[in-house]
Amino acid sequence: MSNLYPGIIRKYRQYLPVAEASIVTLHEGNTPLFESVRLAKHYKLPIKLYFKLEGLNPTGSFKDRGMTYAVSKAHEARSQAVICASTGNTSAAAAAYAARMGMKAIVVVPQGKIALGKLSQAQIHGAQVFQVKGNFDQALEVVKELAENPKVTLVNSINPHRLMGQESAAFEIVESLGDAPDFHFIPVGNAGNITAYWRGFNRLHQEGKCKSLPKMCGFQAAGAAPIVLGHPVKNPDTVASAIRIGNPANWQSALDVARDSDGFIAAVDDEEILSAYRAVAQLDGYFCEPASAASIAGVLKMAKQGFFQKGQIVTCTLTGHGLKDPDIAIQQSPPPVVIEPKGAALLEHLKL
Ligand SMILES: *Cc1c(COP(=O)(O)O)cnc(C)c1O
């Protein structure tokens, strides 16, 4: 038992204080930092590129890192329920952690706009699921109205405990590399995660656990790029549903991170996102969800512009697992060929 990986709250206890009896964990975190081999070679990248495989968290996205702490703190504060608006992954994580703690989860999602895998998670973990006739931004307005009620805790990324927990991914990257990378690439939706990584890197830097700080490079989808455009987007539209957000909760903080780290927030279009999505699956064998591929699309776009120098270390967060949204993978692939049940029929189609 004593060698069991304990999850991020117990591993990073000094940063994540909470009463022992309130800790709820699914042993999230400790995800691999995975070196790109064939993708990096195919695109002749001059860098060392690593993917942080956050889809390998227990509910299949990085949201687990924030949710373990947010639900633990909600329990400590004697809340009866957690509530969130979600493009899918937050609701999946909230539902799972609430189930593990015996608390209620109430999730509000945009009607018809969330990936089926994510909806199925919220449902099977027993959350009360509501679909709003509107988009994510409107769903968030709805739950914010309820957040005044002391019996419920809002666990969207405006909850400070979420971001505290999410810092742990930056800690793990520094542990894996022995220092911070030169650049960190990350998809941006509500901009909570980019904020959390930057805080995490800074915390270790102040403690002398890393010598340098990365330049933070955030990527929105072109059809949902309010930070890049400088104004909210009323009807955000992108294949990357997890970052289909028109009015990010942590907007100002994303701008601060870009400025303070000497990085930037930019956009990639759906074609670039889907091309990166296929590339990482077909060249490196890792299946991420479309929103996650925005960070890889960003790396490829910047590489094309000659942005990197030889040997630089680049880390890239792959935020969620591809199985969350299998419809897109099927759309992006040739359909299976139907054959008669005979070896000869199969051979006919093969170029062996
Ligand atoms: C939540 C989420 C994002 C966006 O993260 P923010 O903190 O909202 O910027 C990106 N990808 C996936 C898979 C997500 O679930």
Ligand as a Chemical Component Dictionary entry (heavy atoms), coordinates in Angstrom:
data_LIG
# 
_chem_comp.id                   LIG 
_chem_comp.type                 NON-POLYMER 
_chem_comp.pdbx_formal_charge   0 
_chem_comp.three_letter_code    LIG 
# 
loop_
_chem_comp_atom.comp_id 
_chem_comp_atom.atom_id 
_chem_comp_atom.alt_atom_id 
_chem_comp_atom.type_symbol 
_chem_comp_atom.charge 
_chem_comp_atom.model_Cartn_x 
_chem_comp_atom.model_Cartn_y 
_chem_comp_atom.model_Cartn_z 
_chem_comp_atom.pdbx_ordinal 
LIG C1 C1 C 0 -11.069 22.445 -20.591 1  
LIG C2 C2 C 0 -10.311 22.020 -21.781 2  
LIG C3 C3 C 0 -9.479  22.891 -22.508 3  
LIG C4 C4 C 0 -9.386  24.354 -22.212 4  
LIG O1 O1 O 0 -8.797  24.665 -20.975 5  
LIG P1 P1 P 0 -9.016  26.086 -20.319 6  
LIG O2 O2 O 0 -8.472  25.987 -18.961 7  
LIG O3 O3 O 0 -10.491 26.330 -20.344 8  
LIG O4 O4 O 0 -8.307  27.087 -21.191 9  
LIG C5 C5 C 0 -8.751  22.386 -23.556 10 
LIG N1 N1 N 0 -8.831  21.083 -23.917 11 
LIG C6 C6 C 0 -9.619  20.217 -23.244 12 
LIG C7 C7 C 0 -9.658  18.803 -23.685 13 
LIG C8 C8 C 0 -10.375 20.648 -22.159 14 
LIG O5 O5 O 0 -11.167 19.773 -21.524 15 
# 
loop_
_chem_comp_bond.comp_id 
_chem_comp_bond.atom_id_1 
_chem_comp_bond.atom_id_2 
_chem_comp_bond.value_order 
_chem_comp_bond.pdbx_ordinal 
LIG C1 C2 SING 1  
LIG C2 C3 SING 2  
LIG C2 C8 DOUB 3  
LIG C3 C4 SING 4  
LIG C3 C5 DOUB 5  
LIG C4 O1 SING 6  
LIG O1 P1 SING 7  
LIG P1 O2 DOUB 8  
LIG P1 O3 SING 9  
LIG P1 O4 SING 10 
LIG C5 N1 SING 11 
LIG N1 C6 DOUB 12 
LIG C6 C7 SING 13 
LIG C6 C8 SING 14 
LIG C8 O5 SING 15 
# 
